[in-house]
Amino acid sequence: MKLVVLLIYFAVLIGIGIYCRKHTTDVSGFVLGGRSVGPWLTAFAYGTSYFSAVVFVGYAGQFGWKYGIAATWAGIGNAIIGSLLAWVILGKRTRTMSQHLASATMPQFFGERFQSRSLKICASVIIFIFLIPYTASLYNGLSRLFGMAFTIDYSVCIVLMAVLTAIYVIAGGYMATAINDFIQGIIMLVGIVTIIAAVLKSKGGLMAAMDGLARITDETVATTPGVFASFLGPDPVNLMFVVILTSLGTWGLPQMVQKFYAIKNEDAIQKGTIISTLFALVVAGGCYFLGGFGRLFSDQIDIAANGYDSVIPTMLSNLSPFLIALVVILVLSASMSTLSSLVIASSSTLTIDFLKDNFVKNMSEKKQVLYIRVLIVAFIIISAVLALIQYKSSVTFIAQLMGVSWGALAGSFLAPFLYSLYSKKVTTASCWVCFLFSSILMILNIFFRDSFPPIIQSPINCGAVAMLAGLVIVPAVSLFTPKPEEKYMEKVFSCYDKH
């Protein structure tokens, strides 16, 4: 049953990729779907790119174990800050200005907005460095689930996922990704609701599960009775940092912001805002809510030996074969949708912003699409190899870098991008300072973590600080550095005068 369900799922993905080939004749078609993607497809593409196996298996298990039912706040933050406010504050202005500046990627946006070729190249290098480890991390959440559901080696799963994603992305580009994301999103919505119901039923229902959670104590975490079933949990300060990183971070991630470039028009943004927020509330809220009950299975879980990634798979291990098949498809959907989004962002950025005009002169539209396709293969191979290295050996450096990548990318781009959409006074120098500050801070966090103050030793806390610091750095540096040319700024912001 599990195998049949998987084979049908794979056949649909590949079929959609082949069907969407007609949209991939030029760069705009391949990377942005011709800027004609409707609100439902865009909202689901945004949501499925947001929530991967890293969230479902890694974050939900880890933070659910640490904070109990209060971990649900991370999901609520993802819906309100990461989806609703992101669409309201960034959506319309991003769509309008990116088309006005003829930019298909975030580095290209910076290059045109600030008339700086070097800024564009720097942004593309940051994306290249920090998206690769993030891409590799997507495979990790699958390892334990496939081990639980099938007897095949995890290496086969990595190769299978990489090959399937490569086929439909290379064939159909962004449009194939968006349509597949819609299907994968439906699976995620149905899957998470069904799984929560099944897990709670196995513990006697919601009230019985809450009562059991309230009776659990862990003196190494907190001595307060019932803390894991409480409103704010045992550590509200660190929980706040988790909410900031996982919610505000999407505002500066290139693969997320790029969704606004491709949406059809301003009216579609209004519909997409509602759809995306409800999707995030169900999927992210559901994931963290489910993880909050992890300690009810503490008799079967050994965190010291198997880590936090074992929490969710253990909770699901006694479900029926059909539900386990649904879980595997859910996590595959979450991972493949995010993987396809990341490789399109990485390959298009490296082609358009780094290779074109700098290393390859007079690159035609057809040639750019070819380079993007070749680089998609390269990125998927590199990420799969990194995932295999981590699986086969005890290398931890890669895993650390994965945690740092969100902080470095969002810390570098969030503030410069946000302010650039709203203010004519943002300077090129302020972008440089923000890029360098966040990238260097997160790299130092990898190698000299023990030297950091205790509150920001965690990559999550450090990444949240990088993002918040950028919101101060950009306006502060802009006050004291040369202002952009006024005439050019008037031209850039004239796009907001038209519907």
C-alpha positions in Angstrom: 0.0 0.0 0.0 2.8 2.4 1.0 4.7 1.7 -2.2 1.6 2.1 -4.5 0.8 5.4 -2.9 4.3 6.6 -3.4 4.5 5.5 -7.1 1.2 7.3 -7.9 2.5 10.4 -6.2 5.8 10.3 -8.2 4.0 9.8 -11.5 1.8 12.9 -10.9 4.8 15.1 -10.1 6.7 14.0 -13.2 3.6 14.4 -15.4 3.1 18.0 -14.2 6.7 18.8 -15.0 6.4 17.5 -18.5 3.0 19.3 -19.0 4.6 22.7 -17.9 7.4 22.6 -20.4 5.6 25.2 -22.6 6.2 27.8 -19.9 10.0 27.5 -19.9 11.1 29.1 -23.2 12.6 32.2 -21.6 14.1 33.3 -18.2 10.9 35.0 -17.0 8.8 31.9 -17.8 11.3 29.4 -16.2 12.1 31.4 -13.1 8.8 33.3 -12.5 6.2 31.5 -14.5 5.8 34.6 -16.7 4.6 36.6 -13.7 1.2 35.2 -14.2 0.8 32.7 -11.3 -2.6 33.0 -9.5 -3.3 33.5 -5.8 -4.0 29.9 -4.9 -0.8 28.5 -6.5 1.4 31.4 -5.2 0.0 31.0 -1.6 0.5 27.3 -1.6 4.0 27.7 -3.2 4.9 30.2 -0.4 3.5 27.9 2.3 5.1 24.6 1.1 8.5 26.4 0.5 8.2 27.7 4.1 7.5 24.4 5.9 9.8 21.4 5.1 10.8 18.2 6.9 13.1 20.4 8.9 10.0 21.9 10.6 7.9 18.8 10.8 10.5 16.4 12.1 13.3 18.6 13.5 11.8 21.8 14.9 8.5 20.4 15.9 10.2 17.5 17.8 12.9 19.7 19.4 10.8 22.6 20.5 7.8 20.5 21.4 10.1 18.5 23.7 11.7 21.7 25.2 8.6 23.9 25.6 5.6 21.5 25.6 2.3 22.7 24.2 3.7 26.4 24.3 5.7 25.4 21.2 2.4 26.1 19.3 3.3 29.8 19.6 6.0 29.2 17.0 3.3 28.0 14.5 1.1 30.9 15.4 4.0 33.3 14.8 4.7 31.6 11.5 1.1 32.3 10.4 0.8 35.9 11.6 4.4 37.3 11.2 5.8 34.9 8.6 2.7 34.8 6.4 0.1 37.4 7.1 2.4 40.4 7.8 4.9 39.3 5.1 2.2 39.4 2.4 0.7 42.6 3.7 4.0 44.5 4.1 6.1 43.0 1.3 3.7 41.5 -1.3 2.3 44.4 -3.3 5.4 46.5 -3.2 7.7 43.6 -4.1 5.6 42.6 -7.1 5.3 46.2 -8.3 9.0 47.3 -7.9 10.6 44.1 -9.0 8.7 44.3 -12.3 9.5 48.0 -12.7 13.2 47.2 -12.2 13.0 44.1 -14.4 14.5 41.9 -11.7 13.9 38.2 -11.4 16.0 37.5 -8.4 16.8 39.3 -5.1 20.5 40.1 -6.0 19.2 41.5 -9.3 16.8 43.7 -7.3 19.6 45.0 -5.2 21.8 45.7 -8.2 19.1 47.7 -10.0 17.7 49.4 -6.9 21.1 50.7 -5.8 22.8 50.8 -9.3 25.6 48.6 -7.8 27.0 45.6 -9.7 29.2 44.7 -6.8 26.3 44.7 -4.4 24.5 42.3 -6.7 27.5 40.0 -6.9 27.9 40.0 -3.1 24.3 39.1 -2.6 24.5 36.2 -5.0 27.7 34.9 -3.3 25.9 35.0 0.1 22.9 33.1 -1.3 25.2 30.5 -3.0 27.2 29.9 0.3 24.2 29.6 2.7 21.5 28.0 0.6 23.5 24.9 -0.2 23.7 23.6 3.4 20.1 24.6 3.9 19.2 22.5 0.9 21.1 19.6 2.2 19.2 19.8 5.5 16.0 18.9 3.8 17.0 15.3 3.4 17.6 14.9 7.1 14.0 14.8 8.2 13.3 11.9 5.9 15.9 9.5 7.2 14.1 8.3 10.4 10.7 8.3 8.8 11.8 6.2 5.8 13.6 3.9 8.3 10.4 3.6 10.2 8.2 3.0 7.1 10.4 1.0 4.8 13.4 -1.4 4.9 15.3 0.4 2.0 18.5 2.2 2.8 18.3 5.9 3.4 20.9 6.6 0.7 18.4 5.3 -1.9 15.8 7.7 -0.5 18.2 10.7 -0.9 18.9 9.7 -4.5 15.3 9.1 -5.3 14.1 12.5 -3.9 17.0 14.3 -5.7 16.3 12.7 -9.1 12.5 13.2 -9.0 12.8 16.9 -7.9 15.4 17.4 -10.7 13.1 15.9 -13.4 10.1 18.1 -12.7 11.9 21.3 -12.0 14.2 21.1 -15.0 11.3 20.1 -17.3 8.6 22.6 -16.1 10.5 25.4 -14.1 8.6 27.6 -11.7 5.2 26.8 -13.1 5.6 23.1 -12.5 6.9 23.8 -9.1 3.9 26.0 -8.3 1.4 23.4 -9.5 3.1 20.6 -7.7 3.3 22.8 -4.6 -0.4 23.1 -4.7 -0.9 19.3 -4.7 1.8 18.9 -2.0 0.1 21.6 0.0 -3.3 19.8 -0.1 -1.5 16.6 1.1 0.2 18.5 3.9 -3.1 20.1 5.1 -5.0 16.7 5.1 -2.0 14.9 6.5 -1.3 17.1 9.5 -5.0 17.2 10.6 -5.3 13.4 10.3 -2.1 12.7 12.1 -2.9 15.0 15.0 -6.3 13.3 15.4 -4.7 9.8 15.3 -1.9 10.6 17.8 -4.3 12.3 20.3 -6.7 9.4 20.0 -3.9 7.0 20.9 -3.5 8.9 24.2 -7.2 9.0 25.0 -8.2 12.2 23.3 -7.2 15.9 23.6 -8.2 16.4 27.3 -6.6 13.2 28.4 -3.4 14.0 26.5 -3.3 17.5 28.1 -3.9 16.0 31.5 -1.0 13.6 31.0 1.3 16.4 29.8 0.4 18.5 32.8 1.6 15.6 35.1 5.1 15.4 33.5 8.0 17.1 35.4 11.6 17.5 34.4 13.7 19.2 37.0 16.5 19.8 34.6 14.1 22.1 32.7 11.8 23.6 35.3 10.4 22.6 38.7 7.0 24.2 38.2 4.2 21.5 38.1 2.3 21.3 34.8 4.8 23.6 33.0 4.7 21.6 29.7 0.9 22.1 29.4 1.1 25.8 30.3 0.5 28.9 28.1 4.1 30.1 27.8 6.0 26.9 28.8 9.2 26.5 30.8 11.4 29.0 28.9 9.4 31.9 27.3 12.6 34.0 26.4 14.2 31.3 24.2 10.8 30.5 22.8 10.5 34.1 21.7 13.8 33.8 19.8 12.4 30.7 18.1 9.3 32.6 17.0 11.4 35.6 15.7 13.8 33.5 13.7 11.2 31.1 12.2 8.7 33.9 11.5 10.5 37.1 10.7 13.2 35.1 8.8 10.9 34.5 5.8 11.0 38.3 5.0 14.6 38.0 4.0 14.9 34.6 2.4 15.3 34.8 -1.4 13.3 31.7 -2.2 10.3 33.1 -0.2 10.4 36.7 -1.4 10.7 35.5 -5.0 7.1 34.1 -4.8 5.9 37.7 -4.7 7.7 38.4 -8.0 5.7 35.8 -9.8 2.1 36.5 -8.6 -0.3 37.7 -11.3 -1.4 41.1 -10.1 -2.3 43.2 -7.0 -5.8 41.7 -6.6 -4.3 38.2 -6.5 -2.1 39.4 -3.6 -5.1 40.1 -1.4 -6.6 36.6 -1.9 -3.1 35.0 -1.6 -2.6 36.7 1.8 -5.7 35.0 3.3 -5.0 31.6 1.8 -1.3 31.7 2.8 -2.1 32.7 6.4 -4.7 29.9 6.9 -2.4 27.4 5.3 0.4 28.4 7.8 -2.0 28.3 10.7 -3.0 24.7 10.0 0.4 23.3 8.9 2.8 25.2 11.1 0.4 25.4 14.1 -0.4 21.8 13.7 3.3 20.6 13.5 4.3 22.4 16.7 1.1 21.5 18.4 1.7 17.8 17.6 5.4 18.2 18.8 4.1 19.6 22.1 2.8 16.2 23.1 6.2 14.5 22.5 6.9 13.9 26.2 3.9 11.6 26.5 6.1 9.2 24.6 9.2 9.7 26.8 9.2 6.0 27.8 10.0 5.2 24.1 12.4 8.1 23.4 16.0 8.4 24.4 17.0 12.0 23.5 20.6 11.5 24.7 21.1 8.6 22.3 18.9 9.5 19.3 18.5 13.3 19.5 15.4 15.4 19.0 14.8 14.1 15.5 13.6 10.8 17.0 10.6 12.5 18.8 8.1 12.8 15.9 8.9 9.4 14.2 8.5 7.7 17.6 5.1 9.4 18.1 4.0 8.1 14.7 5.5 4.6 14.7 2.4 2.8 16.0 0.0 4.3 13.4 -1.7 2.2 10.8 0.1 1.4 7.5 -2.1 3.8 5.6 -1.4 6.7 8.1 2.3 5.9 7.9 2.2 6.1 4.1 0.4 9.5 4.5 3.1 10.7 6.9 5.9 9.7 4.4 4.1 11.5 1.6 3.5 14.5 3.8 7.2 14.8 4.7 8.2 14.1 1.1 5.9 16.8 -0.1 7.2 19.3 2.4 10.8 18.5 1.5 10.5 18.3 -2.2 8.5 21.6 -2.5 11.1 23.4 -0.4 14.0 21.7 -2.3 12.6 22.8 -5.7 12.1 26.3 -4.5 15.7 26.5 -3.2 17.3 25.1 -6.3 15.5 27.5 -8.6 16.5 30.4 -6.4 20.1 29.3 -6.2 20.6 28.4 -9.9 18.8 31.5 -11.2 20.8 33.8 -8.9 24.1 32.2 -9.8 23.3 32.4 -13.6 21.7 35.9 -13.8 23.6 37.7 -11.1 27.0 36.1 -11.0 27.9 34.4 -14.4 26.0 36.6 -16.8 28.0 39.7 -17.9 30.8 38.9 -15.4 32.1 35.6 -16.7 29.8 34.9 -19.7 29.3 37.8 -22.1 26.2 38.2 -24.3 24.2 35.4 -22.7 21.0 35.0 -24.6 17.7 34.1 -23.0 18.0 30.5 -24.3 21.5 30.2 -23.0 20.5 31.6 -19.6 17.7 28.9 -19.3 20.2 26.2 -20.2 22.7 27.4 -17.6 19.9 27.6 -14.9 19.0 24.0 -15.8 22.6 22.7 -15.6 23.1 24.5 -12.2 19.8 23.0 -10.9 21.4 19.6 -11.5 24.7 20.7 -9.9 22.9 22.1 -6.8 20.8 19.0 -6.3 23.9 16.8 -6.6 25.9 18.9 -4.2 23.1 18.9 -1.6 22.5 15.2 -1.9 26.3 14.5 -1.5 26.4 16.6 1.6 23.4 14.8 3.0 25.0 11.4 2.3 28.3 12.5 3.9 26.5 13.6 7.0 24.5 10.3 7.1 27.5 8.0 6.5 29.9 9.8 8.9 29.9 11.7 12.2 30.5 15.0 10.5 28.7 17.7 12.5 30.0 20.8 10.8 27.5 20.6 8.0 24.6 20.3 10.5 25.8 23.4 12.4 26.0 25.3 9.1 22.4 24.4 8.3 21.2 26.1 11.5 23.3 29.1 10.7 22.0 29.5 7.1 18.6 31.0 8.0 20.2 33.6 10.3 22.8 34.6 7.7 20.4 34.9 4.8 17.6 36.6 6.6 20.0 38.8 8.6 21.7 40.0 5.5 18.7 40.7 3.3 15.6 41.4 5.5 16.3 44.9 6.5 17.9 46.2 3.2 15.1 44.7 1.2 12.3 45.9 3.5 13.6 49.5 3.7 14.4 49.6 0.0 10.7 49.0 -0.8 9.6 51.9 1.4 12.3 54.5 1.6 14.3 56.6 -0.9 17.0 57.3 1.7 18.4 53.8 2.1 22.1 53.9 1.0 24.3 51.3 -0.7 26.7 51.5 2.2 24.0 50.5 4.7 23.3 47.4 2.6 27.0 46.5 2.6 27.3 46.9 6.4 24.2 44.7 6.9 25.4 42.0 4.5 28.8 41.8 6.2 27.6 42.1 9.8 25.1 39.2 9.5 27.3 36.9 7.4 30.3 37.3 9.6 28.3 37.1 12.9 26.8 33.7 11.8 30.1 32.3 10.5 31.8 33.3 13.8 28.9 31.6 15.6 30.0 28.3 14.0 33.6 28.5 14.9 33.7 30.5 18.2 30.2 29.7 19.7 31.6 29.2 23.2 33.0 32.7 23.2 29.6 34.3 22.5 27.4 35.5 25.4 25.2 32.5 26.6 21.9 34.1 25.3 23.2 34.1 21.7 25.3 31.0 21.6 22.5 29.1 20.0 22.4 29.7 16.2 18.7 30.3 16.5 19.1 33.1 19.0 22.1 34.5 17.1 20.1 34.5 13.8 17.2 36.3 15.5 19.7 38.9 16.8 21.2 39.3 13.3 17.8 40.1 11.8 16.8 42.5 14.5 20.2 44.3 14.4 19.8 44.8 10.6 16.6 46.7 11.2 18.7 49.2 13.2 21.9 49.1 11.2 20.3 50.1 7.8 18.6 53.3 8.9 21.5 54.2 11.2 24.2 53.8 8.5 22.0 55.5 5.9 22.0 58.7 8.1 25.8 59.1 7.8 26.6 57.8 4.3 26.2 59.3 0.8 22.5 59.4 -0.3 21.4 57.8 -3.6 20.8 60.0 -6.6 17.4 61.8 -6.1 16.4 61.8 -9.7 17.0 58.0 -10.0 15.0 57.4 -6.8 12.0 59.3 -8.1 12.1 57.1 -11.2 12.3 53.9 -9.1 9.4 54.9 -6.8 7.3 56.1 -9.7 6.0 52.6 -10.0 3.8 53.0 -7.0 1.9 55.8 -8.7 0.3 53.3 -11.1 -2.2 50.5 -10.5 
